[in-house]
Each structure stands twice: as structure tokens, then as C-alpha cells.
Amino acid sequence: MDEDDVGTVDVPEATVARLPQYLRALSVLAEAGLQTVSSEALAEAVGVGSAKLRKDLSHLGSYGTRGVGYDVTELHRQIADHLGQTTPWNVVIVGIGNLGHALAGYGGFGDRGFRVVGLFDDGSQVVGEVVAGLRVRPLADLPQVVHPGATIGVLAVPAEHAQGVCDQLVAAGVRSVLNFAPVVLRVPAGVDVRKVDLASELQILAFHAQRRAVRGAAPVAPRLPSLAPVTERVGEVV
């Protein structure tokens, strides 16, 4: 597949959500020195069915070779192209509380082609602080840092401030937003928003854990009251 075709292929959202998992598994295989991998082995490494994996990869124009499998390096390149990881992306983080600090200090962004270029907050006690080598700036400075269309905005602010901050990001030229606030954002056409709701994910895990517990509980037979044996004594008056 030509690189010019990468942005024109219609890939289902469910497939897109699995591509980072395939890419991570392929990176591990490449580090181990493997040159090819079967669909079964790659599917097992990711935790999906091999038929689903083959269908996902077919959307990218990759079908592998019968009896051989997929070329690890080439498949890694194809998926990285589709995920935009062959081009560096700038990231700004808004909201430098506990979560914002953790995101700013996360070392995995650089390995995946993302570079944090700005930290922003409106709290007077936070602005001016240096976090992970970057000085926290006021929101008014967003237009000076954002490159329209080439910067991803990360929202790590309380729910009540998320919409207003999102509006400022969009006004500055941000077209991709990762939202950690537990609120649905309203954005104009052409702006993509991905929501990360940690509480909801925990609730989903708790739901499945509870179902497992219920299914695993052995049914308990009802206990009947203990009845002492009754002996009839004919002719005896009590």
C-alpha cells in the first residue's frame, strides 16, 4: 500500500482501537528478533481471535503470506503509518493537577511519536512551576504554542471547566482532543474527541467481576428444620 493511500482507507473504529495493540505486540516481536509471525501467534499475543485479526489487517491492505504469516517489520511500518506515528505530533496538556503532573512525566509518549510541548493551567499557584522540564503557562498563551491541526490537546481539568477549556483549545487551532474529564464535550465538525473515563472503566470491571462471582457461587439447598422422630404409644395417656 502506498503511503498516499493511508489517509484514504476507510477503517472501522473498532479496528482502529485495536491497531495500537497490534503495534505494541509487533514491537516486542521485533525486539526478540523475529522476522515473521503467524496470524494465530499475533492474535494470541494481543488477545483476539485470529479471524478478527486477519479481517482487521485486511482493512490496511495486509493479508500476509500463506504458510509464512506476516512480515513483522513491514506490518509494523504499515500500522505505524495508519496511526500517524511516522510523523511527530505535538501535545499540550491543560490542567496540571495530580493527573496532569503524571501525564507530563510519562516517558512513553516520545517512544510513540508524541512530544509534549506545552503545559497549561489557570491556577496562580501552578503557573510558573516547572514540571518535567517545562514551565507551566497560563491558558492565554495557548495560541503561541499550538500549531493549528498539528497539535493534540489533553484535558486533565475538572468537569465543570472542561467545556470552556476545550473551546479555547479549538479556538487556538487544536483539532484533536483527549478528554479525561467525566463530561461529554460539544465540538464543531472536524474536531475529534476521545474520552478517557477511568471511573467508568473501573465500574465495567466491577460489573464483570460481580457476574463472575454470581456465576461461580454454588447454589445452596434450603435447610429444613430438624424434626425429632415421633413414636406413637398406643394406649398411653400423656
N, C-alpha and C positions, 0 to 999 in steps of 0.2 A: 504494500500500500504506500502510495506517495505521501509525503508529508503534507502536501497541499490538500489531501483528502481528509486529513484528521478532523478538521473542524466542520466537515460537511456530512459526516456519517451520523445517522440518527440512531443513537444508542439508548436503550431503555434505562430509566432512572435506577431500577433495581440492579441492572448490570453495572452501572456507574458506581453504585455503592459498594460493589464487590471488587472493583478494579484495584483499589489500594491494598486489599488483602492479597490479591494475586501478585502484585508488585513486590510486597514485602516478602512473600514466600520465595519468589524468584531471586530476590537479593540474597537470601540465605543460601539457596541452592548454588548461586554463582560463587559466593564466598567459599562454599565447600568444594568448588572445583568441578561441579557437574556441568556438562555441556548440553545435555538433552534431558527432558523429563516427560514421562507419560502423562496423559490426562488423568489417569487414576491416581498416580502419585501426587500430582499437583493438587488435585481435588481433595485428597486426604489431608495434605498439609494445610489446606485452607479451611477444611471442614464443610465442604459442599459435595453434592453428588457430581460424578464425572460427566453425566449428561448435561447438567446445568452449566458446568464449566465450559464444555465444548460449545454450547449454544452461546454463552457469554462471549467467548473469544471469537466466534464466527461473526459477531457484530463488528469486530475490529478487522475482519478480513484474514484472520489467522486460523488455519484449520489443521496445522501440524502435518506430520508425515506418518502414514500408516506403518505400524511396526517399529517406528522410531520415536515418535512423540513430537514435542515442541523443542525448538532451539531456544535454550534458556536466555542467551544474550539478546537474540533478535526479539523474542517475545517481551522481554523486559523493556527494550527500546520502544516497541510499539505501544505498550501500555503507558510508559512514561510520556510518550508523545501525546496520547489522548488525555492524560491527566495534566498536561501543561507543565511537566516537570523538566522539560529540556530548556525552558526559559525561566530565569529567576523572577520571583514575584515579591514585591514589597508588601509588608504587612504593618499596619498601625494598630495598636491596642489602646482602647479607650476604657478607662476605669482601672486605676492602679491600686486596688484593694488587695486582699489576700489572693484572690484568683488572678487578678492582673499581674501581681508580682510573680506568681508561679508560671504563668504563661510567658512572661518576659524572659524568665530564666530557663525556659525549656530548651535544651540543646538539640532536640530532634528536628527543629524547623530547617536549619541550614542543610542538613543531610537530604532533605526532600525538596530543596529549591526555593525555600521561603526565607526572606530576610526581614527581620523586624527593624523598621527604620524610624519608628516614632512611638512614643508613649505619651498619652494624654489624660488629663484629669482636670476637674474644675475645683477640687478641694485645695484651699490655700495651704493646708498643712502637707500636701503631697507635691504640688507644683514646685519644681526646682530640685526635688530629690533625684539622686542618680540610682537607677535600677538596671542591673545587667549591662552597665556601661552606657546607658542612655539617660539623658536628663528628661524628667517628666515636664511636659509643656502644657500650657492652657489650651482649651479647645479652640480658641480663636486663632491658634497657629496652624490648624489643620490644612488650610489651603496652601501653606508654604511647604508642606511635606508630601501631600497627596499628589501622585501623578495620575490624572484622570484616566480611568479604565485599566490602569496597571497596578493599582494598589487594592489590597484586600483589607477591609476593616473588621476588627474583632471587638465585639461589645461585651464588656465584663462589668456592666453597671447595674444598679438596682432596677427592678421592673418599671418603677414609676418614672425613671429618666431615660429608658431605652428608646422610646419613640423619638423624643426630642434629639437625642444624640445621633440616632440613625438619620434623621432629617439633615443634620449638619454634615454627616459623612457623605450623604448623597449629594448635597449642595456643593461639597468640595470636589466631587468627581468620582467617588467610590461607587463601583457597580457590583461589588461582591461583598456580602456581609456575613460574618459568622456570629450568631447571636447566642450568648449564654444566659440572657435574661429570660425568666419564665413568662414571656408575653409574646403575642403574635404582632409582628410589625407590619405596618402598611407602607408599601414602597411602590414607586411608579414602575411602569413597564420597562423592561430592560435591566432591572436590578434583581440580582439573585440573593436570596437569604437562606442560610442553613441554620437550623435551630439545634442547640445542644442543651437538653434539659436533663440534668443529672438526677434530679429528684424523680422524674418520670421513669427514667431507666431503672432506678432502684425499685420503684413501685412495680414495674413489669417483672423484675427478677423475683420480688417478693410474691407476686401473683403465682408465678410458675413454681416457686418453692412450696407455697401453700398447697397447690394442686398435687405436687408430688407427695407431700405429707399425707394428704387425704387419701390418695390412691394407695399409699403404702401402709396405711393403718388397717390391721386385720379386723374384720367385723367381730364384735363381741356379742356372744349369745346372752339374751336376758337371763338374769339369775332369778330362779323361782324360790319362794320361801321354803325353808326346810320343814317337812311335815313328819311328825313323830308317828310311828306305826300305831294303829288303833286295833285293840283286841277286844272283841265282843265277849262278854262273860254272861253267858245265858243264865238267867235266873238270879243274877246277883244284883242286889239293890245297893246303890251307892248313896 
